[in-house]
Structures are given as structure tokens and as C-alpha cells.
Amino acid sequence: MKTFNRVAIVGGTHGNEFSGVYLLKKWQATPATISRPTFETETLFGNPNAHRDNKRYLDCDLNRQFLLHDLANPELGNYEQSRAKAINLQLGPKGNARTDLIIDLHNTTSNMGPTLILLKSDAFNTQLAAYVAERMDDAVILFEDHCSVEEHYFLCSIAEQGIIIEVGPQPQSVIRQDVLDWMEEMTLHILDFVELYNNNNVPELPDTISAYRYTETLKLPEDEKGERIGMVHKNVQDADFTPLRNGDPIYTLFDGQEICWDGDYEAYPHFINEAAYYDNNLAMSLGKKVDIKVIK
Amino acid sequence: MKTFNRVAIVGGTHGNEFSGVYLLKKWQATPATISRPTFETETLFGNPNAHRDNKRYLDCDLNRQFLLHDLANPELGNYEQSRAKAINLQLGPKGNARTDLIIDLHNTTSNMGPTLILLKSDAFNTQLAAYVAERMDDAVILFEDHCSVEEHYFLCSIAEQGIIIEVGPQPQSVIRQDVLDWMEEMTLHILDFVELYNNNNVPELPDTISAYRYTETLKLPEDEKGERIGMVHKNVQDADFTPLRNGDPIYTLFDGQEICWDGDYEAYPHFINEAAYYDNNLAMSLGKKVDIKVIK
């Protein structure tokens, strides 16, 4: 069984997602909160310059810069592309990383509650998910395991085990106490679990857990020129992880017309109307509800 | 009795408050929605460059640049200061404006619902408030009449009658349908009222209306160096226009300590944890609940 020696907690990967930034500050003042006997915990401020300017990023989204061929490409030299290389040097290198586990702290304007996003469904992750779900009633488990960890472009994909904690709803550039408390609670459960795992002392866990698995991303309605002509329907707004069925209204055009979802499965939308996704005219992600076997 | 000949509707005074920007686009496509027989309605895009950059403002807050001595000061020449002078030329000049009524459309990240902000409690405004309140169950009436219209630095203070429609909660850089619908409904009620007023045909109104009156603005907790050391307490978050009493928790410090409100009146907080107010470390505004006489 694997042992975790080095864990990194990253905050401020997006400069206007405040919870991680403030938790890092808090933990720097009280390091005992995040230290555990069997491993070292380090913290890293992902995008300090974007935070200084109160923006998600300066040149491009830092959390999309961690593909191996981009990290190896010397021609990608803007601020976030350079920052990605520096972070890869510090925590990685991706594929053979010094850091065993990266926990990357994120906020969303969507009503997703405290969501644990996992990039693969192996023994560690499924046990971790079951452990956290048992201890946090509000926790949502979301698998984005449609590709390998290496194929993901996220910061946390540097390490073999990469986790995103995604908590909302929180407007950009705001600190909400409920969101901060959820994020801290989920982070500390993960650290506790790693400690138990290292000590081969994980408590009894259920055989399966209820989770969601990412399927696809939907775009906002556009005209032929690519201009946005509608918005997320009011019935879908805030209804993250509430099922959407074929024929349910999903968008309202600015002229008043309603557009319905034309899908052949029961979909669970999330990242609904996330502010940062407007850059690419994205409306929401969809997933399926799944029972995941806890691999013991 | 006054007649209104020219009404201006302003959207995008803050570039990342999207509802007004999208309503202006919508009404430009369907101008009949905002035209009425007895007056002209024009629309104005307050801060197009800030919207292009998806920010509240480029150099300084446009909606704080409309004091007479600032408008007259040639040394104030940054983008928003210049834009304020141009808008004052187009809709004003303040003190003797071509425009009889300005309706300025705003969003807040605070849970304020559709709020009608009025800068004085004269016959027109008190009748308007009563008219709107009777037609929109969710409407909140807020008087910011602690100084004269001329002494206000808001864009809408250019005209003798200036109104702010403030609708939330909406994260910056997002369009929520519920918020858009509220904003449009309130705007159209105001236009309908002006039409009735011009025709001396205002329907019977109650003798008083229930409203709020601004009293003071509270700051977030800071240390001696002016650094933020706490946040709005979770009990107060989203509780706009819910009474706050002496001894109620109002802030939580990042070290966990709770700070209680030490006040000698029943306060009604609003603009609670508004993202844009972090620039000045403001936590919320307070008001008193009042019965306002409808002047007929």
C-alpha cells in the first residue's frame, strides 16, 4: 500500500476565489491545524499576481496549463504559463512528482455546496470519498475520470493523487463564512484520512458510495456570429445536482423563448451559470448519478 | 405639477453588473417596451470600457464621480472622471438637466431582491414607491435621503429625479434570469407610473408606505495595519433587511472569535458582503425601518 509523505495544499489558483487564499493565511498562522504526524504538509499560493489584481487570471487560466506538452513547451511564456512551469518544478514534475497528493482549493458561483472532485476512481480516492461523505452531510462527490490523470490539464494533476475542493455558491471576490467553513472542514477530513491511510488504520467503510460522474459541458445559446442570445433558465439556476430530464426547460433566450434540454439520459447539472465560464460561453457541466464501488 | 418630458435609463454604470447591460440590448431590439406616449425614453451605456474588460471600473468608480465640484474640475481626467463629464453633458448638466428622470440599473452580490433606491422623499418619489410596492410583492423601498440630491455623487443625481434600481443577489459577471426579470419588471412599473403621473391619472395610493432609510455604513474588522482580519458572520450573510439588534453576532474573525453589534437601534442591514465594497473594506450598510407618508 502506498504511503503519503508529502501533501501540498494550494489556494488562490484563481485569484478571485477568496476562500483558499484566506484559509492559507489562517493556516500559516496556525500550522498545527494542517500538520499530521506521518506526512509533511506544505502550502502554495497559486496565482498571487491575479489575486493582487482581483482577477481570475492575468493572461490565461492557470488551472488549464498543466498538460505535459504545454509544461515542456518553452514558447508558452506568459504569466500563467510561466507560473505553471514554476509550480511544476516546485511540486512535481508531473509524471514523477515529489508531492504525493495535491489538494487544490476552488470556489464557484454555482450552488454546488462542498464538492470533492476526484480525477480517478482508485482505492485511495474511493475510500477517501466514502470517508468524507460519512462525515459531511453536505458533501458531494464528483468524479472527473473521463480521461487519465496525466491527460488532465489541472494543477492538481501534477501529483499522482490530485484533488479539487470546489465550494459554492460564492460570488467572485467575496468571502462567505459558510463556504469558508465547508472548505476548511473538507480539507481537514482529507488530511485526517491520509493520516489514517498511512497508519493502515482506515475505519470500516461502506461497499459503495453515491457520486456523480462528469459527462459533458453545455454552451450558452449563441447566434451565428457567436454572440450570446440567452441565459440559464430560472428553473435550472441554483439547481446543481438536481436531475434534468429530456424536455425540461434549460435556457431562456433574451427574446423570451424557452429552450428545452434534448438529452437521452437523466443528467445532473453542475457548475450551473459559473461566472468564469462565460469566457468560453459555457452554461454548465452535466453528469450522471453513479454508485461507485469502494475499492478496499 | 411637474411634467416629465425626458427619461433616461442607464445600464452598465458598473461594467460587471450584467442585468442592465443585457436589458439595454433587449430594449434596443424592442424599443416599444420602454416607450410611452407622454415622454421620450433614451438609453445610455454607462461604462462600456469597463464592461469590455469585465470589471466594475477601469480607474475609479463611475458612480461616485457626479459631485458638482468634481464635474467642474478639469484636473480629474482619468477614464471614469472623463466619462462622468461626458454623461453630464449628455443627460445634464447637473442642477439644470435636460433629463427629468434618470433610472440607473445596478446589481449587487447582496441578497437585496429588487430594491428601489430613492434620493429624496418628495411627492413624486413617495407616490412612485407606493405604486411600485403595490405591484411587486418582493420590492423593497430604500431612501438614501440623508443629504440633498445635489450632494449625492451618484450618476442619477444629475437629474432632479434620480432613481437607482438595485437587484441581487447576483455574482459579478453573471446573468441570473430571476434578477433580470425583477429589474425589467421594476423599470416598466416606473415608466408606467411616469405616464400616469404626466396624465394626472395616478390611481389611489395608500397614505403611508413601509420603507427603509439609510443610517450608516459599517467596516469589516481590520488590524492596526488596516488588514482585514474577519468576515461577515454567517447569521448575517444573506439576511438583508432582517433586523439586527444590540448583541447579535455580526462578524467572525479569521481566528474564530465572534464580534457582536453594539448599537442603540434596531438596524436593517443591506448591501451585506457586497463584493465591490471590499475595495474600501466595507461590510454592509445599515438602515432604519420607517413609515413614509405618501405626499399627494
Interface residues (C-beta under 8 A of the other chain):
Chain A: Y22 K25 K26 A29 T109 P169 P171 Q172 S173 V174 I175 R176 Q177 D178 L180 D181 M231 V232 H233 K234 Q237 T252 F254 D255 N273 A275 Y278
Chain B: Y22 K25 K26 A29 T109 P169 P171 Q172 S173 V174 I175 R176 Q177 D178 L180 D181 M231 V232 H233 K234 Q237 T252 F254 D255 N273 A275 Y278
